[in-house]
Amino acid sequence: MKKLILTSFIMILLSIAIYVYFIFNSKEPFHCDVQILSHITKDGQKFDLNLHTDILLLTNNKGAVYIIGTLRGERNSYLVSRRLYFTTNSPVIKNISQAIITDEKRHDRDNAPNELWKYVIPEVVGVKFYIEVKNLNKNAILIQGVSNPYYICKRS
Amino acid sequence: MSHDYFEFLINKKIIFDKENRILMLDDHQYSIVLSKPASRLLDMLVSHNKINLLRGELIKSVWEDYGLSSSNASLNNHISELRKAFENLGENKNIIITIPKIGFRIDADIQSITKLSPELIRITAQTHDEHNVQETIAYNKFKVGILQLKSLIMSNINKVITSVIFIFIIAISFVLFFYTKNDDNFTFLSSLKKCDIYSIDDRALSSDSLKTMNEIIKTESIDCSHESFDIFYREDRPENFNLKINFLAACKKNNKLGYEYCNNYKTLN
């Protein structure tokens, strides 16, 4: 009987350990990067976006997105160089977490107008939104919003 | 009392299993194995409960009838062994009374029970309501069944533990497998030369969507003729021309590492 109780106790502990492991593992930190080539047509104008994006998700539910590249219109060309800082909560549904952009830092040379930037990243500072993060194959990660994918990036 | 019985219930809490020379608590939690002479000695005593037995009678029945020689000292030693055993089982060691210069006597509530259902007898003995005998027997049979099951589990405890651990490991392996596998639900659509094309959800693509995707592959110069890519495609809000988003990711395959790099192509209208 003692053996049985001891075994049950060990198994319960092991189960809790595995559960905790997966809870933390689901927020495994990562760094991934991707080249984004985007074509935007708005109000009769066409813009081409060429951005290199680095995404970091840290263990403390904080993360950052480093974006550098160009935004070219038919008449104008802009430089993009900015960082977005965000936090996430524990997944509310499997892989889906609530996120919020807490800050945006623009480099002095970043001259991309906000009217165009909102088409690149519609989420704004201080407004909560949901993201889904999925592992893909051995080393890729899909990051998507509720209705559309943001990135498929390669884990660095 | 009769010698035909294999077990005795002493003071309603200690079982003496004569055949196996075991003195144990009635819940089988704690048991003591007696020496052969001590077992025979206790058998004599319980079979003559509350009756003074002479030293000579005891020596004869316990030793001499078995072709062994003994002495008063040996008898005292085995009486001592029995007292110690009773004491270890929480019983008063004076359950065996010394009759000075004569012999010994046991003074206890002793019931003869069958070996197969000691619990049944014990429980029945505690139940004096004769109007409910049938119910009591049925209840006791059930209880004995539970006890037998418990006994079966306890007697195979190592097997039970091994089985539980095995089942647990299998269950954990399943959990690990389902958690650690790619949690994607990408649907393989087709192959285009060296490229494999997937949909980023479980929806199949319409012919129009496939056409659009092929145009993007061509426009963005994704070279499926010479390089291997996994291409992931999704069309959002396809019915709404002003809000339509085409997303295509081309990840260059590297057999060892997964992907070398990923490029994303997005068209917003």
Chai-1 contact restraints between the chains, C-beta under 6 A:
chainA,res_idxA,chainB,res_idxB,connection_type,confidence,min_distance_angstrom,max_distance_angstrom,comment,restraint_id
A,K3,B,I157,contact,1.0,0.0,6.0,A-B,restraint_1
A,K3,B,I161,contact,1.0,0.0,6.0,A-B,restraint_2
A,T7,B,I161,contact,1.0,0.0,6.0,A-B,restraint_3
A,M11,B,F168,contact,1.0,0.0,6.0,A-B,restraint_4
A,F22,B,Y179,contact,1.0,0.0,6.0,A-B,restraint_5
A,V34,B,C262,contact,1.0,0.0,6.0,A-B,restraint_6
A,V34,B,N264,contact,1.0,0.0,6.0,A-B,restraint_7
A,Q35,B,N263,contact,1.0,0.0,6.0,A-B,restraint_8
A,I36,B,N264,contact,1.0,0.0,6.0,A-B,restraint_9
A,L37,B,Y265,contact,1.0,0.0,6.0,A-B,restraint_10
A,S38,B,K266,contact,1.0,0.0,6.0,A-B,restraint_11
A,H39,B,T267,contact,1.0,0.0,6.0,A-B,restraint_12
A,I40,B,L268,contact,1.0,0.0,6.0,A-B,restraint_13
A,T41,B,N269,contact,1.0,0.0,6.0,A-B,restraint_14
A,Y119,B,L268,contact,1.0,0.0,6.0,A-B,restraint_15
A,K134,B,D183,contact,1.0,0.0,6.0,A-B,restraint_16
A,K134,B,D184,contact,1.0,0.0,6.0,A-B,restraint_17
A,N135,B,N182,contact,1.0,0.0,6.0,A-B,restraint_18
A,N135,B,D183,contact,1.0,0.0,6.0,A-B,restraint_19
A,L136,B,D184,contact,1.0,0.0,6.0,A-B,restraint_20
A,N137,B,G258,contact,1.0,0.0,6.0,A-B,restraint_21
A,K138,B,G258,contact,1.0,0.0,6.0,A-B,restraint_22
A,N139,B,G258,contact,1.0,0.0,6.0,A-B,restraint_23
A,N139,B,Y259,contact,1.0,0.0,6.0,A-B,restraint_24
A,A140,B,C251,contact,1.0,0.0,6.0,A-B,restraint_25
A,A140,B,Y259,contact,1.0,0.0,6.0,A-B,restraint_26
A,S147,B,D236,contact,1.0,0.0,6.0,A-B,restraint_27
A,N148,B,D236,contact,1.0,0.0,6.0,A-B,restraint_28
A,N148,B,I245,contact,1.0,0.0,6.0,A-B,restraint_29
A,P149,B,I200,contact,1.0,0.0,6.0,A-B,restraint_30
A,P149,B,R234,contact,1.0,0.0,6.0,A-B,restraint_31
A,P149,B,F247,contact,1.0,0.0,6.0,A-B,restraint_32
A,Y151,B,N264,contact,1.0,0.0,6.0,A-B,restraint_33
A,I152,B,F232,contact,1.0,0.0,6.0,A-B,restraint_34
A,I152,B,A249,contact,1.0,0.0,6.0,A-B,restraint_35
A,I152,B,C262,contact,1.0,0.0,6.0,A-B,restraint_36
A,C153,B,C262,contact,1.0,0.0,6.0,A-B,restraint_37
A,K154,B,Y259,contact,1.0,0.0,6.0,A-B,restraint_38
A,K154,B,Y261,contact,1.0,0.0,6.0,A-B,restraint_39
A,K154,B,C262,contact,1.0,0.0,6.0,A-B,restraint_40
